[in-house]
Amino acid sequence: LPIIFSFPYDHEYSWKIKPVAITYLLAPIRVLELVVAYFNKLNNEEQRYMPSEKLLTMLKILYNYDEKIITLILEELSDFGLIKLHSNSGSYADSFSEYLISLRIKTEMIIGNSSLISKLLEEYNSIEEKNPNQKFNILKDVAYLNMCAFRIQLNEASFQAKVPFIRCSLLLKDDQESVTEWTINKIINSISLLRLVRNLYALENDFAVSRIESLNAEDKFIYKLAKKIDFQKVTESITMQLRKIVYDMNPEQRNVLNNILESYIANWE
């Protein structure tokens, strides 16, 4: 699986991180949201490909995303098997905007159902209806969020701020102190990333709403179909996992965690 909150830099952007609504931190999520929405719009129609030009145009209008960054993200998502890129010529297209996009089953693990994915996973979905807690979503996984936190792009200020965003540690074999530190840092990092992503997601949604009138009628419909992430459910799932992690700690580890969390919460507030 890709580190969904990271993106491959284009050489022109290596040292030019853009703020707020165009950080690209959520760009892979936005790509998948719109592609899934496109196939939901199609429903039972025969067309099974989204023109990449349409996607690039929508992302530019809604979030001011640069085409070069998005094409790199599409290539990475294709490499990880979340989408598939097709060319009308049967080989490589002359321009990236000529590619067509189709969904792969892995997308289910990140963004949820589309009509196409539902058909491919009919048996899985019938099980899910009876047992909704069985659904797997990597955005609701503490270990995955911690891994993402280690891989996102940060500047020097992130490590010098009042609240260090990422807590790093070295896990040593048969060293209980390093195990405790690793466990606590995993908790802190997952909380930090969830808070950042949740707030940025809301900012981007507001940014997009102010620009939606610039879309054509079909693209407005696609955007309205886009399945937005329910961060309340994500937070509830992460909270349950964190409770289990804390429950499995010994009293000494809990005391260390409590002291760190008190400082962490006070500084964030």
N, C-alpha and C positions, 0 to 999 in steps of 0.2 A: 504494500500500500504506500502511496505517496505521503510525504509530510504535508498535509493539506493546507496548512497555514503558512507555508513557505512557497517561494516561487523562484524559478531559474532566472538569474539576472541576464539581461542583454548588456553587452559591453558598454553601451552608452549610458547605462543607468547604474553602474556598479557603485558609484559614490554619490548618487543623487536620489536619496530616499525622499519620496514626496509625502507630505503630512496628511493627516485626517482622512478625508473620504477617498483619497487616491494613494493609499499606502500599498495596495495590492495584497495585503495580508489575507483578505477574504476573496480575492479574485478567483481562485479555483472553485470555491463554493458558489460564487455567482455564475460562473460558467456552467456548472452542473445544474444549478437551479433553472436556468433558462433553457438548456437543452432538454431537461426532463419536462418542463412546461410545454415546449414545442411538441413533444411527442404526445403529451396529454391532450393538446389541442387537436392533433390529428385523429386521435381515438382509433376508429376502425378504417381510416383511409389507407390507401395502398402505399402512399409515400412514406418511406422509412429513413429519410436522411434530412438533416437540417443543413442548409447552406451556411458555410462558415462566414460568408460575407454578411449574412443577416445577423449572426451572433456578434460579430465584431462591431457592427453598426449599433446594435442595441447596447452593448457594453460601453461603447464610447459615449452615447447619449445619456445613459442612465447614471454611469459612475465615472465618466471621463477617463476610462482606462485606455492606455496606449496600445495600439495594435501590435507593436513588436513584442511587448510583454505577454499579451494574450496569446499570440501564436506560439510562443515558447511554452506557455502553460498548457495549451492544447496538445502540443507534442509530448509533453511530460505525462499528461493524463492518458494519452494514447499508449505511451510506453508502459504505463502501469496497468493498462487494460481496463480503464474506466470508460473510455470512449474509443471509437475506431474512426480513422480518417480514410475517406475514399476519394478517388479521382475519377472524373468522367472518362478520362482517356485510358483508364486501367493501369496507369503507371503514376509517376510523379506529376503533379500539376505545375504549370508554369508560375502560378501565383498562389499564395496560401489562401487567398479569398475564394479560389476556385474549388477548394476541397469541400466535401460533404461529410457530415458528422452523424454517426449512429451511436446508440447507447450499448453498453455492455452490462452484464449482470452485476458486476462489482459496484456499480453506482448505487445499488440498493443499500450497501453498507454505509453510505455517507448521506445521501440526500432523500431516500425514500422511494416510493412507488411511482412509476409511470404506467400508462396503459400497456406499453410494449413490455416493460419489465414484469408487469403483473401476469401477462400471458406466459412469459418464460418461467415464472416462478409460481405458477398456479397452485401447485401442491404445497409449496412453502407458505404461500399466503393463506391457504385454508387452515394450516396449522396455526399460523399467527393469529387468525381471528379467534380461535379457541383459546390460545395461550398468548395474549399480547405481550407478556413479559419476555417471551423467547426472542423477540426481535432484536437483532444485533445492530448497533450503530456505533461506529468508532468515535464519534464526537462525544459519546456518553461514557467513555472509558478513561479512567484516571491515568493508567500507564501510557495510553496513546497521547493524551494531552501533555503529560510530562515530557515525552519524547519530542513532541512538537515544540515545546518551550525551549528545548535545547537547540533546536534547529532553525528557529526564526532569526531574522536579521535584526541585530541590535547595535546601537551606537554607543560611544563611550559613556554618555550621560546615563544610560540605562544601568550601568554598574556603579556610578558615582552618586546616584540620586538618594534621597532620604529612604526610599523603599526600593532596594535592589530587586529588579524584576525577576531575575533568575538566580536561584541558589545552586551553585555547583558543588559537587562532592565526588570523591573517589571511593569506589566500592572495593574494599580489600577482602580477600578470602580469609575466613576465620578471625575477622576483626569486628567485634560486636559494636564498637563505637562507630565505625564507618557504616555498618549496616543501619544503625539507628539514624545517623546523619542522612544517609541515602533515603530512608523511608520518610523522614520528616521533610526533606527537600522535595521529594516526589509530591507530597501533599501540598506544600506551598506553591510549587511550580504549576501544578494543575489548577489550583485556585486562581493564581495570577493570570494564567492564560485564559481561563474561562471568563474572568472579569473583563479582561482587555477585549476579547473577541465579542462578548455580549454587548459591551458598550459601543464598540466600533460598528457592529452590525446595525444597531439602532441608528447611529449617525448616518451610515450609508443609506439606510432605508429612507430617512428623511431627505437626504440629498437626492435620491432617485425620484421621490414623490414630486419634488419641485421641478423635475425635468421630464416627467412622463408625457406631458402634452406635446413634446417634440417628436414623439413616436407616431408612426402611422397606425391606422386602426387595427390591423392584424397584430402588430407588435405590442400595442397596448393590451390586447386580449391575452397574448402570450405572457406578458409581465404579470397580469392579474392572476393567471393560472399558476404562476411560480409558487411552489410549496415553500413557505418561509420556515426557517428553523424555529421550533418552539423551545426557547431557552429556559423556560420554566421547567419543562420536562427534563431537559439536559441537566439543569442544576439539581433537580430532585434525584436523578440517577447518580450524579457525581457525589451528592451528599450521602446517599445510601452506601456507596463504595467506601467513602472516607470513614464512615462510622464503623464499617467492618474492619478497616485497616487499624483504626484506633482501638477497637475492641480487642484485636489480637496483640496489641502492644503490652509490654510489661509496665508496672507502675512507674519505674524510673523513666522509661521512654515517654510515657504520657506526660510526666512532669516537664521534661525538656520541651516537648511539643507545646504544652500549655504556655510556657514562658515565651517561646518564640511567637506563638499566635497572638498573644496579648500585645506584644510590640508591633507585630505585623498589622493587626487590625487598627491599633491606635494611630500608626503612621498613615495608613490608607485613609482613615477618616479625617 
